């Protein structure tokens, strides 16, 4: 706790915003708050920074303690410090966010804090300023997804274009034109078409693709036209 002589101290906390993709839907990981105020209300994963740890170490500790998730790479993206953001203490929060493959981490998820994956368009009312945190984290995610193929990292080694389109539609919470999205995606030169099809979603089926690692750097800039104006989604 940091304070000037004669003043109340300021606490520093961590809040972790974890987005996850399950193959078709984009979700947010939430927990039920275990203390007052707002006991049992839905919350991001949060906790205070200890005197002997860095914010990054605190973020990893808090996430593991609240959910069981380990070795999740998180980006620090903003500090939230309005004087009235916490009704009990003067708390400054350092927010971190990550985007993960839900299936890769599902066995780690603990039931102790009732952690639950919630669809982005079904997020309940959150405590304090956590709704604002999520809104700004989605904005950051959309910018990153528009200027770097980070979403490809969430897909299996082979995937279909409808599957990739569902991921982008989840991130931007909009519907893309099927033909236009497919045309733009294939024009990037980043994909290799495979001879086999996924026939689970329709009789006709959809061809599998994989990321062309050999031409990744060479064709990277062509990817930037896939979502040319991310600002329109805010």
C-alpha contacts under 8 A as a table, 3 or more apart, distances in Angstrom:
res1	aa1	res2	aa2	distance
1	X	9	X	5.39
1	X	10	X	5.41
1	X	11	X	5.01
1	X	12	X	7.30
2	X	9	X	5.00
2	X	10	X	5.11
2	X	11	X	6.76
3	X	7	X	5.98
3	X	8	X	6.03
3	X	9	X	4.21
3	X	10	X	6.17
4	X	7	X	5.42
4	X	8	X	7.61
4	X	9	X	7.43
9	X	90	X	7.23
10	X	89	X	7.56
10	X	90	X	5.22
10	X	91	X	5.73
10	X	92	X	7.18
11	X	48	X	7.26
11	X	89	X	7.43
11	X	90	X	6.27
11	X	91	X	4.70
11	X	92	X	6.23
12	X	48	X	5.87
12	X	49	X	5.85
12	X	91	X	5.74
12	X	92	X	4.96
12	X	93	X	5.78
12	X	94	X	7.51
13	X	46	X	6.94
13	X	47	X	5.43
13	X	48	X	4.01
13	X	49	X	5.43
13	X	91	X	6.76
13	X	92	X	6.12
13	X	93	X	4.57
13	X	94	X	6.24
14	X	46	X	5.34
14	X	47	X	5.45
14	X	48	X	6.01
14	X	49	X	6.71
14	X	55	X	7.21
14	X	58	X	6.94
14	X	59	X	5.90
14	X	62	X	7.59
14	X	93	X	5.34
14	X	94	X	4.98
14	X	95	X	5.88
14	X	96	X	7.52
15	X	44	X	6.25
15	X	45	X	5.54
15	X	46	X	4.30
15	X	47	X	6.86
15	X	59	X	7.24
15	X	93	X	6.58
15	X	94	X	6.35
15	X	95	X	4.84
15	X	96	X	6.28
16	X	44	X	6.16
16	X	45	X	5.17
16	X	46	X	6.34
16	X	59	X	6.75
16	X	63	X	6.76
16	X	95	X	5.99
16	X	96	X	4.96
16	X	97	X	5.72
16	X	98	X	7.99
17	X	28	X	7.48
17	X	29	X	7.31
17	X	44	X	6.30
17	X	45	X	7.20
17	X	95	X	7.32
17	X	96	X	6.02
17	X	97	X	4.45
17	X	98	X	6.46
17	X	133	X	7.99
17	X	134	X	6.85
17	X	137	X	7.45
18	X	28	X	5.90
18	X	29	X	5.56
18	X	97	X	5.58
18	X	98	X	4.97
18	X	99	X	6.03
18	X	100	X	7.43
19	X	26	X	6.95
19	X	27	X	5.63
19	X	28	X	4.62
19	X	29	X	6.41
19	X	97	X	7.57
19	X	98	X	6.03
19	X	99	X	4.68
19	X	100	X	6.35
20	X	26	X	5.70
20	X	27	X	5.14
20	X	28	X	6.17
20	X	29	X	7.38
20	X	99	X	5.50
20	X	100	X	4.78
20	X	101	X	5.60
20	X	102	X	5.28
20	X	117	X	7.86
21	X	24	X	6.89
21	X	25	X	5.71
21	X	26	X	4.59
21	X	27	X	6.24
21	X	99	X	7.71
21	X	100	X	6.47
21	X	101	X	5.21
21	X	102	X	5.55
21	X	154	X	6.84
21	X	167	X	7.33
22	X	25	X	5.71
22	X	26	X	6.79
22	X	27	X	7.91
22	X	101	X	6.38
22	X	102	X	5.23
22	X	103	X	6.32
23	X	155	X	7.12
23	X	163	X	6.88
23	X	167	X	7.70
24	X	163	X	6.16
24	X	166	X	5.74
24	X	167	X	6.33
25	X	119	X	7.16
25	X	166	X	6.91
25	X	167	X	6.56
25	X	170	X	6.26
26	X	119	X	6.28
26	X	120	X	6.49
26	X	167	X	6.63
26	X	170	X	5.23
26	X	171	X	6.77
27	X	117	X	5.76
27	X	118	X	5.15
27	X	119	X	4.37
27	X	120	X	5.25
28	X	117	X	5.48
28	X	118	X	5.23
28	X	119	X	6.37
28	X	120	X	6.18
28	X	123	X	7.78
29	X	44	X	7.40
29	X	115	X	6.67
29	X	116	X	5.61
29	X	117	X	4.57
29	X	118	X	6.33
30	X	42	X	6.34
30	X	43	X	5.67
30	X	44	X	5.30
30	X	45	X	6.90
30	X	115	X	5.53
30	X	116	X	5.43
30	X	117	X	6.44
30	X	118	X	7.22
31	X	42	X	5.67
31	X	43	X	5.38
31	X	44	X	6.23
31	X	45	X	6.53
31	X	66	X	7.53
31	X	67	X	7.90
31	X	113	X	5.96
31	X	114	X	5.73
31	X	115	X	4.36
31	X	116	X	6.34
32	X	39	X	7.65
32	X	40	X	4.83
32	X	41	X	5.35
32	X	42	X	4.61
32	X	43	X	5.89
32	X	113	X	6.27
32	X	114	X	6.20
32	X	115	X	7.03
33	X	36	X	7.86
33	X	38	X	7.06
33	X	39	X	5.32
33	X	40	X	4.67
33	X	41	X	5.44
33	X	42	X	6.13
33	X	43	X	5.99
33	X	113	X	7.85
34	X	39	X	5.67
34	X	40	X	5.93
34	X	113	X	7.53
35	X	38	X	7.26
35	X	39	X	5.06
35	X	40	X	7.56
36	X	39	X	4.72
37	X	88	X	7.99
38	X	41	X	5.57
38	X	127	X	7.02
41	X	126	X	6.91
41	X	127	X	6.67
42	X	124	X	7.13
42	X	125	X	6.99
42	X	126	X	5.23
42	X	127	X	6.53
43	X	46	X	7.97
43	X	126	X	5.40
43	X	127	X	5.71
43	X	130	X	6.98
44	X	126	X	7.84
44	X	130	X	6.69
45	X	62	X	6.84
45	X	63	X	6.15
45	X	66	X	6.17
45	X	67	X	7.90
46	X	62	X	6.28
46	X	63	X	7.62
46	X	66	X	7.89
47	X	58	X	7.94
47	X	62	X	5.90
48	X	58	X	7.52
49	X	53	X	6.77
49	X	54	X	7.44
49	X	55	X	6.44
49	X	58	X	5.52
50	X	53	X	5.57
50	X	58	X	7.21
53	X	57	X	6.00
53	X	58	X	6.32
54	X	57	X	5.18
54	X	58	X	6.16
55	X	58	X	4.96
55	X	59	X	6.09
55	X	94	X	7.63
56	X	59	X	5.10
56	X	60	X	6.42
57	X	60	X	5.27
57	X	61	X	6.15
58	X	61	X	5.03
58	X	62	X	5.93
59	X	62	X	5.21
59	X	63	X	6.11
59	X	96	X	7.34
60	X	63	X	5.23
60	X	64	X	6.20
60	X	70	X	7.22
60	X	71	X	7.55
60	X	72	X	7.50
61	X	64	X	5.25
61	X	65	X	6.06
62	X	65	X	5.14
62	X	66	X	5.99
63	X	66	X	5.28
63	X	67	X	5.86
63	X	68	X	6.95
63	X	69	X	6.26
63	X	70	X	7.53
64	X	67	X	5.37
64	X	68	X	4.30
64	X	69	X	4.79
64	X	70	X	5.65
65	X	68	X	5.86
66	X	110	X	7.88
66	X	112	X	7.82
66	X	113	X	6.12
66	X	115	X	7.68
67	X	108	X	7.87
67	X	109	X	5.50
67	X	110	X	5.20
67	X	111	X	7.58
67	X	112	X	7.67
67	X	113	X	6.75
67	X	115	X	6.03
68	X	108	X	5.47
68	X	109	X	5.06
68	X	110	X	5.06
69	X	72	X	7.02
69	X	105	X	6.86
69	X	108	X	5.48
69	X	109	X	5.95
69	X	110	X	7.94
70	X	108	X	7.58
72	X	98	X	7.42
72	X	100	X	7.84
73	X	98	X	6.50
74	X	96	X	5.79
74	X	97	X	5.22
74	X	98	X	4.71
75	X	96	X	5.31
75	X	97	X	5.39
75	X	98	X	6.37
76	X	94	X	7.31
76	X	95	X	6.02
76	X	96	X	4.34
76	X	97	X	6.62
77	X	94	X	7.92
77	X	95	X	6.16
77	X	96	X	5.88
77	X	97	X	7.23
77	X	137	X	7.75
78	X	94	X	6.19
78	X	95	X	5.54
78	X	96	X	7.49
79	X	92	X	7.10
79	X	93	X	5.73
79	X	94	X	4.59
79	X	95	X	6.07
80	X	92	X	5.87
80	X	93	X	5.14
80	X	94	X	6.44
80	X	95	X	7.43
81	X	85	X	7.02
81	X	91	X	6.78
81	X	92	X	4.53
81	X	93	X	6.37
82	X	85	X	5.35
82	X	92	X	7.63
83	X	86	X	7.62
83	X	90	X	6.17
83	X	91	X	7.52
84	X	87	X	6.18
84	X	90	X	7.25
85	X	90	X	7.84
85	X	91	X	7.36
85	X	128	X	6.00
85	X	129	X	6.29
86	X	89	X	5.87
86	X	90	X	6.50
86	X	91	X	6.37
86	X	128	X	6.33
95	X	133	X	7.54
97	X	137	X	6.80
100	X	104	X	7.86
100	X	154	X	6.47
101	X	104	X	5.43
101	X	105	X	6.99
101	X	154	X	5.16
101	X	155	X	7.60
102	X	105	X	5.49
102	X	106	X	5.78
103	X	106	X	5.18
103	X	107	X	7.97
104	X	107	X	7.77
105	X	108	X	5.50
105	X	109	X	6.92
106	X	109	X	5.50
109	X	115	X	7.39
110	X	113	X	7.08
110	X	114	X	7.46
110	X	115	X	7.01
111	X	114	X	4.95
111	X	115	X	6.39
112	X	115	X	7.72
118	X	122	X	6.50
118	X	123	X	6.15
119	X	122	X	5.19
119	X	123	X	6.45
120	X	123	X	5.66
120	X	170	X	7.71
125	X	131	X	7.34
126	X	129	X	7.57
126	X	130	X	5.78
126	X	131	X	5.78
127	X	130	X	5.89
127	X	131	X	7.59
128	X	131	X	7.80
129	X	132	X	5.41
129	X	133	X	6.50
130	X	133	X	4.87
130	X	134	X	6.24
131	X	134	X	5.18
131	X	135	X	6.26
132	X	135	X	5.03
132	X	136	X	6.28
133	X	136	X	5.33
133	X	137	X	6.07
134	X	137	X	4.97
134	X	138	X	6.11
135	X	138	X	5.26
135	X	139	X	6.47
136	X	139	X	4.98
136	X	140	X	6.30
137	X	140	X	5.00
137	X	141	X	6.10
138	X	141	X	4.94
138	X	142	X	6.12
138	X	171	X	7.49
139	X	142	X	5.19
139	X	143	X	6.40
139	X	234	X	6.87
140	X	143	X	5.26
140	X	144	X	6.30
141	X	144	X	5.13
141	X	145	X	6.05
141	X	171	X	7.54
142	X	145	X	5.04
142	X	146	X	6.08
142	X	171	X	6.49
142	X	172	X	6.54
142	X	230	X	6.53
143	X	146	X	5.14
143	X	147	X	6.38
143	X	230	X	6.27
144	X	147	X	5.40
144	X	148	X	5.80
144	X	150	X	7.23
145	X	148	X	5.43
145	X	149	X	6.04
145	X	150	X	5.87
145	X	151	X	6.42
146	X	149	X	7.47
146	X	224	X	6.44
146	X	226	X	7.24
146	X	227	X	5.44
146	X	228	X	7.16
146	X	229	X	8.00
146	X	230	X	6.50
147	X	223	X	7.87
147	X	224	X	5.71
148	X	223	X	7.77
148	X	224	X	7.46
149	X	152	X	5.81
149	X	153	X	7.84
149	X	223	X	7.44
150	X	153	X	5.70
150	X	154	X	7.83
151	X	154	X	5.59
151	X	155	X	7.40
151	X	167	X	7.52
151	X	168	X	7.79
152	X	155	X	5.50
152	X	164	X	7.77
152	X	211	X	7.82
153	X	156	X	7.98
155	X	158	X	7.54
155	X	159	X	6.62
155	X	164	X	7.62
156	X	159	X	6.11
157	X	210	X	6.10
157	X	211	X	7.72
158	X	208	X	5.81
158	X	209	X	5.41
158	X	210	X	4.85
158	X	211	X	7.97
159	X	163	X	6.57
159	X	164	X	7.31
159	X	208	X	5.09
159	X	209	X	5.36
159	X	210	X	6.43
160	X	163	X	5.15
160	X	164	X	6.47
160	X	198	X	7.44
160	X	206	X	6.21
160	X	207	X	6.02
160	X	208	X	4.71
160	X	209	X	5.87
161	X	164	X	5.05
161	X	165	X	5.98
161	X	182	X	6.76
161	X	206	X	7.62
161	X	207	X	7.86
161	X	208	X	7.61
161	X	209	X	7.50
162	X	165	X	4.92
162	X	166	X	6.05
162	X	206	X	7.79
163	X	166	X	5.15
163	X	167	X	6.53
164	X	167	X	5.12
164	X	168	X	6.47
165	X	168	X	5.13
165	X	169	X	6.06
165	X	176	X	7.63
165	X	181	X	7.34
166	X	169	X	5.04
166	X	170	X	6.08
167	X	170	X	5.06
167	X	171	X	6.35
168	X	171	X	5.11
168	X	172	X	6.15
168	X	173	X	7.97
169	X	172	X	5.23
169	X	173	X	5.22
169	X	174	X	5.21
169	X	175	X	5.72
169	X	176	X	6.74
170	X	173	X	4.90
170	X	174	X	7.16
172	X	233	X	6.47
176	X	180	X	7.69
176	X	181	X	6.42
177	X	180	X	5.39
177	X	181	X	5.93
178	X	181	X	5.32
178	X	182	X	6.12
179	X	182	X	5.16
179	X	183	X	6.02
180	X	183	X	5.11
180	X	184	X	6.12
181	X	184	X	5.26
181	X	185	X	6.02
181	X	226	X	7.37
182	X	185	X	5.11
182	X	186	X	6.10
183	X	186	X	5.36
183	X	187	X	6.12
184	X	187	X	5.15
184	X	188	X	6.66
184	X	225	X	7.42
184	X	226	X	5.95
185	X	188	X	5.59
185	X	189	X	7.89
185	X	190	X	7.91
185	X	223	X	7.46
185	X	226	X	6.61
186	X	189	X	6.04
186	X	190	X	7.30
186	X	191	X	6.58
187	X	222	X	7.73
188	X	191	X	7.62
188	X	219	X	6.32
188	X	220	X	7.64
188	X	222	X	5.04
188	X	223	X	5.32
189	X	192	X	7.94
189	X	212	X	7.80
189	X	215	X	7.50
189	X	219	X	6.07
189	X	222	X	7.82
190	X	211	X	5.84
190	X	212	X	5.23
190	X	213	X	7.67
190	X	215	X	6.69
190	X	216	X	6.08
190	X	219	X	6.42
190	X	220	X	7.60
190	X	223	X	7.91
191	X	209	X	6.18
191	X	210	X	5.64
191	X	211	X	4.78
191	X	212	X	5.22
192	X	209	X	5.40
192	X	210	X	5.30
192	X	211	X	6.23
192	X	212	X	5.78
193	X	207	X	7.06
193	X	208	X	6.32
193	X	209	X	4.54
193	X	210	X	6.75
194	X	197	X	7.94
194	X	207	X	6.62
194	X	208	X	5.38
194	X	209	X	5.37
194	X	210	X	7.34
195	X	207	X	6.99
195	X	208	X	7.34
196	X	207	X	5.95
196	X	208	X	6.10
197	X	205	X	5.76
197	X	206	X	5.21
197	X	207	X	4.21
197	X	208	X	5.55
198	X	201	X	7.32
198	X	205	X	5.28
198	X	206	X	5.27
198	X	207	X	6.23
198	X	208	X	6.63
199	X	202	X	5.50
199	X	203	X	5.88
199	X	204	X	6.68
199	X	205	X	4.13
199	X	206	X	6.62
200	X	203	X	7.57
200	X	205	X	7.12
201	X	205	X	6.77
202	X	205	X	5.13
202	X	206	X	7.90
211	X	216	X	7.98
212	X	215	X	5.80
212	X	216	X	6.12
213	X	216	X	4.92
214	X	217	X	7.82
215	X	218	X	5.16
215	X	219	X	5.94
216	X	219	X	5.53
216	X	220	X	5.76
217	X	220	X	5.15
218	X	221	X	7.74
219	X	222	X	5.57
219	X	223	X	7.13
220	X	223	X	5.55
220	X	224	X	7.61
221	X	224	X	5.59
222	X	225	X	6.35
223	X	226	X	5.71
224	X	227	X	6.64
224	X	228	X	6.44
225	X	228	X	4.79
227	X	230	X	6.26
229	X	232	X	6.13
230	X	233	X	5.76
230	X	234	X	7.66
231	X	234	X	5.71
